[in-house]
């Protein structure tokens, strides 16, 4: 289903994986669908940002969350439940979580949150934006990332094992296609700002990237 709905340019820039027809469920929430697609299209990162010392939220996570705030997404718990944690973005019946490089058990927490929120009828679909496996592998041997962190290589096996069910989950893995040179950062920022007010035509379709 994802390959029939997600715009081609998004699929070329991200690794895509879904469960339970999540792309169709997200698209049934058209305002949130448009907002997520705009976020993915406008996102970029630089190599120097990746190499910044660890501590606090990364520039990449901040950039994604800034888009969410600018478009009316709120951070919070979708459900008052002791096993449910705060999501980075809530709007309507859609939840978004951004995971750049946390320990991989964060995905267990995210999937548990989506599960309970779906079972309680407050979230229709969960969206996760994380590092693609190819991006993770491209830094192998540099000492920057360890395997037991959040990226598509640790998320997809959980989704295949049923984590998150009955909530449909749509995962996007950031690839090097979203990397820009530091000299090009200003131009990328202008593109990001210009993308926010645009709405996508309902007929936009694409093909998902196979993992």
C-alpha positions as CSV (number, residue, x, y, z in Angstrom):
1,X,0.0,0.0,0.0
2,X,2.8,2.5,0.9
3,X,4.3,2.3,-2.6
4,X,0.9,3.4,-4.0
5,X,0.5,6.4,-1.7
6,X,3.7,8.0,-0.6
7,X,5.2,10.5,-3.1
8,X,8.1,9.3,-5.1
9,X,10.5,12.0,-4.0
10,X,9.9,11.1,-0.4
11,X,10.5,7.4,-1.1
12,X,13.8,8.3,-2.8
13,X,15.0,10.2,0.2
14,X,13.8,7.9,3.0
15,X,13.6,4.2,3.8
16,X,9.9,3.4,4.3
17,X,8.3,0.6,6.3
18,X,4.6,0.3,7.4
19,X,2.4,-2.0,9.2
20,X,-1.4,-2.5,9.0
21,X,-1.8,-0.2,6.0
22,X,-0.5,2.8,8.0
23,X,0.0,5.0,5.0
24,X,-3.7,4.7,4.0
25,X,-4.7,5.4,7.6
26,X,-2.5,8.5,7.7
27,X,-3.8,9.7,4.4
28,X,-7.4,9.4,5.7
29,X,-6.3,12.3,8.0
30,X,-5.5,14.7,5.1
31,X,-4.2,17.7,7.1
32,X,-1.8,15.5,9.1
33,X,-0.8,13.6,6.0
34,X,0.2,16.9,4.3
35,X,2.0,18.1,7.3
36,X,4.1,15.0,7.7
37,X,5.0,15.0,4.0
38,X,6.0,18.7,4.2
39,X,8.2,17.9,7.2
40,X,10.0,15.0,5.3
41,X,10.4,17.1,2.2
42,X,11.9,20.1,4.0
43,X,14.2,18.2,6.4
44,X,17.9,18.3,5.9
45,X,21.1,17.7,8.0
46,X,24.8,18.5,7.6
47,X,27.7,16.3,8.3
48,X,29.0,18.8,10.9
49,X,25.7,18.6,12.8
50,X,26.1,14.8,13.0
51,X,29.5,15.1,14.5
52,X,28.5,17.6,17.2
53,X,29.3,16.3,20.7
54,X,26.4,14.3,22.3
55,X,24.3,16.0,24.9
56,X,20.7,17.0,24.8
57,X,18.6,17.0,21.6
58,X,20.5,16.9,18.3
59,X,20.1,19.6,15.7
60,X,18.3,17.0,13.5
61,X,15.7,16.2,16.1
62,X,15.2,19.9,16.9
63,X,14.7,20.7,13.2
64,X,12.0,18.0,12.8
65,X,10.3,19.0,16.1
66,X,10.4,22.7,15.1
67,X,8.4,21.9,12.0
68,X,5.8,20.1,14.1
69,X,5.4,23.0,16.4
70,X,5.1,25.5,13.5
71,X,2.2,23.4,12.1
72,X,0.3,23.0,15.4
73,X,1.5,19.6,16.6
74,X,1.8,19.5,20.4
75,X,4.1,17.4,22.5
76,X,2.4,15.3,25.1
77,X,0.9,12.1,26.3
78,X,-2.0,10.9,24.1
79,X,-3.4,8.9,27.0
80,X,-3.2,9.1,30.8
81,X,-1.7,5.7,31.4
82,X,1.4,4.8,33.4
83,X,2.9,2.9,30.5
84,X,2.3,5.7,28.0
85,X,5.0,8.3,27.4
86,X,5.0,11.7,25.7
87,X,5.1,11.8,21.9
88,X,6.9,14.5,20.0
89,X,3.9,15.4,18.0
90,X,0.1,15.0,18.5
91,X,-2.5,16.4,16.2
92,X,-5.9,15.1,15.6
93,X,-5.7,11.3,15.8
94,X,-2.1,11.0,14.7
95,X,1.0,10.6,16.8
96,X,4.6,11.4,15.6
97,X,7.8,10.3,17.3
98,X,11.3,11.5,16.3
99,X,14.2,9.3,17.2
100,X,17.7,10.3,15.9
101,X,20.1,8.4,18.1
102,X,18.7,7.1,21.4
103,X,19.3,3.7,22.9
104,X,17.2,1.2,21.0
105,X,14.9,0.4,23.9
106,X,13.2,3.8,23.2
107,X,11.4,2.0,20.4
108,X,9.9,-0.4,22.9
109,X,8.5,2.6,24.7
110,X,7.2,4.2,21.5
111,X,5.5,1.1,20.3
112,X,3.9,0.5,23.7
113,X,2.6,4.1,23.6
114,X,1.1,3.6,20.1
115,X,-0.4,0.3,21.2
116,X,-2.2,1.6,24.3
117,X,-3.3,4.8,22.6
118,X,-4.8,2.8,19.7
119,X,-6.5,0.3,21.9
120,X,-8.1,3.2,23.8
121,X,-9.3,4.8,20.5
122,X,-7.3,8.1,20.8
123,X,-4.7,7.5,18.1
124,X,-5.4,6.1,14.6
125,X,-1.8,5.8,13.3
126,X,1.7,6.3,14.6
127,X,4.6,7.8,12.6
128,X,8.2,7.4,13.4
129,X,11.1,9.3,11.9
130,X,14.5,7.9,12.6
131,X,17.9,7.3,11.0
132,X,17.8,5.0,8.0
133,X,19.8,1.8,8.2
134,X,21.9,2.9,5.2
135,X,22.7,6.2,7.0
136,X,23.7,4.2,10.1
137,X,25.8,1.8,8.1
138,X,27.6,4.7,6.3
139,X,29.1,5.8,9.7
140,X,30.1,2.3,10.7
141,X,33.7,2.2,11.8
142,X,33.8,5.9,12.6
143,X,32.8,5.4,16.3
144,X,29.9,7.8,15.9
145,X,27.0,5.4,16.3
146,X,26.7,2.1,18.0
147,X,24.4,-0.6,16.7
148,X,22.1,-0.7,19.8
149,X,20.6,2.7,19.0
150,X,17.5,4.0,17.2
151,X,17.6,3.5,13.5
152,X,15.6,1.5,10.9
153,X,17.8,-1.6,11.5
154,X,16.5,-1.9,15.1
155,X,13.0,-0.6,14.5
156,X,11.9,-2.8,11.5
157,X,12.5,-6.1,13.3
158,X,10.2,-4.9,16.2
159,X,7.5,-4.0,13.7
160,X,7.8,-7.3,11.9
161,X,7.4,-9.0,15.3
162,X,4.2,-7.2,16.0
163,X,5.3,-4.4,18.3
164,X,2.8,-1.5,18.3
165,X,-0.2,-3.6,17.2
166,X,-3.1,-2.9,16.9
167,X,-1.8,0.6,16.0
168,X,-0.7,1.0,12.3
169,X,2.8,2.4,12.2
170,X,4.5,4.2,9.4
171,X,8.3,4.5,9.7
172,X,10.6,6.8,7.7
173,X,14.4,6.3,7.8
174,X,16.5,9.3,7.0
175,X,19.2,8.6,4.3
176,X,22.2,10.5,3.0
177,X,19.9,12.0,0.4
178,X,18.8,14.5,3.0
179,X,22.4,15.6,3.7
180,X,23.5,19.1,2.5
181,X,26.9,20.8,2.6
182,X,27.4,23.3,5.3
183,X,27.7,26.0,2.7
184,X,24.3,25.0,1.4
185,X,22.6,25.2,4.8
186,X,21.2,28.6,4.3
187,X,19.5,27.6,1.0
188,X,18.1,24.5,2.7
189,X,16.7,26.6,5.5
190,X,14.9,28.8,3.0
191,X,13.5,25.7,1.3
192,X,12.3,24.4,4.6
193,X,10.4,27.7,5.3
194,X,8.9,27.8,1.9
195,X,7.6,24.3,2.2
196,X,5.5,24.9,5.3
197,X,2.4,26.6,3.8
198,X,2.2,24.4,0.7
199,X,-0.5,21.7,0.5
200,X,0.2,18.6,-1.6
201,X,-2.2,17.6,-4.3
202,X,-4.3,14.7,-3.3
203,X,-3.2,12.7,-6.3
204,X,0.5,12.7,-5.4
205,X,1.8,9.1,-5.3
206,X,5.2,7.4,-5.1
207,X,7.0,4.2,-4.4
208,X,8.3,2.9,-1.1
209,X,12.0,1.9,-0.8
210,X,12.4,-1.7,0.1
211,X,14.6,-2.6,3.0
